[in-house]
């Protein structure tokens, strides 16, 4: 029986410039809306970030911006759930090329020590990093070599949460199927605190690289 489902293109690697462009779009979008940060709601922060990136793309801050598109709360296709029941991806940046449309997938989580349910477990549980390793998220990202976790820092410092999250990932390395030691990286100067973790996943025999980006989202006084 024929199927109308489109088979996704498998991207073995992402180019350095694609990764850098995505980082820059997040940084520029964040800078655009940072003065408007008056909320601690995860969905509202993500929507603000989406609007900021959209504005950067519309203004074409750089010529290459015309090759990119951004999506917020994008429903997962090809999953078990259909129609309105589909799970949604927090943020997607898509690169339009002649050889396909690779996507950078972001899962966002708030980090607030004052709220127990928004501490480190909120970042590494099955509804966060775990989504990339099993289930529909993992199936959707199986044809991509890397994704990103966005941490919305609502208390303490970015450096504090970097140390805490690295430590928790190490403690849960078996459950999170961590392959190698976590590594600090510098993709753009705007994000001096960033690291990557490498994980096995159910949906592919290729490991998944997760880039961890933390944004200071404490509300402005």
N, C-alpha and C positions, 0 to 999 in steps of 0.2 A: 504494500500500500504506500502511495506517495505521501510525503510530508511537506507541509509548507514552512517548516522550521528551517531557518538559515543556519548553516554550520559556521561557527565563528572562526576567524583567522587566528592561528596560533602565533603569538609573538614571543620568540625565544628570549629576546633581550630588548630593553628600551635604550634608545640612544642617549648619550650624555646631554645633548642639547634639549631633548624632550623633557628629561628629568629637570634640567635647570629652568626651562621655560615654565613648567608647572610650578616649581618652587617660587619663581618670581611672581607669577600671577597670584598665588596665595599671599605672598608678602605685600604686593602692591594693593590687592583687594583689602587686606587687613588694615594697611595704613590709611586707606581711603575711608573706612568706616570706624576706625578705632575711636574717634571722638564721639561717636554715637553709641558706644557701648554702655547702655544703661539697664542691662538685663543680665540675669544669671541663668536664663532658660536656654537649654542646649539648642532647641529648634530655632529660637529667635536669633541666637548668635550665628548659627549656620546660615540662616536666611540673610542676615546682614553681610556675612562674608561672601555669600553668593552674589548679592547685589553689588558689592564692591568690585568683585572680579568682573561681573557683567559690565560695570561702568568702565573699567580699564580696557576691556575688549572693545567696547563701543567707541571709545576715544582713540583706540589703536595707539597706545603709548609707545609701542614699537611696531615696526612693519610686520613682524612675524605674528602679531596678535590676530591678524585676519585669518590665520589658519586654525584658530582654536575656538571652542565653544564650551560653555559651562552649564551644568545641570544640577538642580537641587531637588532632593527627595525623588530621585529617579527610580521608577519601579523596575524590579528585576524581571526580565523576560526569560523564557526557556526554563523557568523554575516549576516547582510542583504547584504553587499557587497561581491562580489565573485571575485576570481582571482586577477588581478592586481589592482582592485578597493578597495581591503580590506584595512582597517585602520591598522596602525602598532603601536606596543607597543615599547616604547623607549628602555627598558631594562628588561630582564626576567632572573631570576636565578632559575633553576629547580633542584629539589632534587629527585634523582632516588631511589625509595624504592620498596619493594616487595608488597606494598599496594597502589600503585599509584605513580604519579609524581607531587607532589605539586609544584606550581610555586609562586615565589615572583615577583610581577609586580611593575615596577617603571615607573612613569611619571616624566620627567625632564623638568625644566624650568630655564632660565637664570634670574638673578636678578641684574639689573644695574640701579641705580638711575639716571645716566646720560642719559638714554634712556627711555622716558616716557612709551613706549610700553613694557618695561621690568621691570616695577615696580610691586608693589604687585598685581595689577589686573591681571597681566600675570600669576600669580601663583594660583589665586583662581577662575578664570573665567570658562566658560563652556568647554574650551579646556584644562583645567588643572585639578584641584580637581573635577570640575563638570563632567568630563568624567567618573569618578568612580561611580557617583551617578545616571546617566541616560544614555540611549543609548547603543551602542554596547560594549563600555568598561565595563559598569555596567553589561551587560548580560554575558560578558566573565568572569568577576571576581566574579560573583554571587556565585560560589562554593568555594570561598576563604574568610576567615574571616578578612584578613588584606592585605594592600598594602603599598606602600611607595611613597612619593613625594620627589624628589631630587631637591634641589635648588642650582643652580650654582652661587655662589656669585662672581660678577664681579666688584662691587664697595662697599665701606663701609665695615663693619665687619659682621661676622657671627652673633654676638650678636645683632647688629643693626637690621638685617633682621629677626631674631627670634622675637624680640619685635614687629616689624612692622607687620609681617605676623600673629602673634597671635592676634594682635589688629584688623586686617582686617577680620580675620575669625570670631571673636566675633561680629563685626559689621554686617557681612553677615550670621549670624548663622541661620536665618530663611531660606534664599535661599539655604544655604549649608546643611540644615537639621541637624544641630549639636545637638546631644542628651545631652551631658554632658559637664562640663568644660574641657578645654584642660589641659593636664597633662604633666609635664616634666618627662622624663625617661632617665635612663642611661643603655643602653644595652651593650656597650663596652666602654672602657676608651678612645678609639680613637675618639669617638663622644661625647664629654662632653656636647654639646648643641644639644638636641633633644627633641621632644615632640610628643604627640599623640593627635589626635582628633577623635571623634566617631560620625558617621553619619548614618542616615537612608538612604535607597536606594530603587529605584523602583524595582530592579530585585530580591530582597530577603527580607524575613521578619526578617532576622538577620542583626544587625547593622554592619557597616564596620569600622574597625579601620585603620586610616591612620597614619603611622609613618613618621615624617618630619625630613629629614636629609639635612643639609646644608654643601656644600663643597666650600672651598676657591679656586676659579678657576681664580683669577686675574693673568694676564699674567706675566711671569717672566721677569724682566728687564735684 
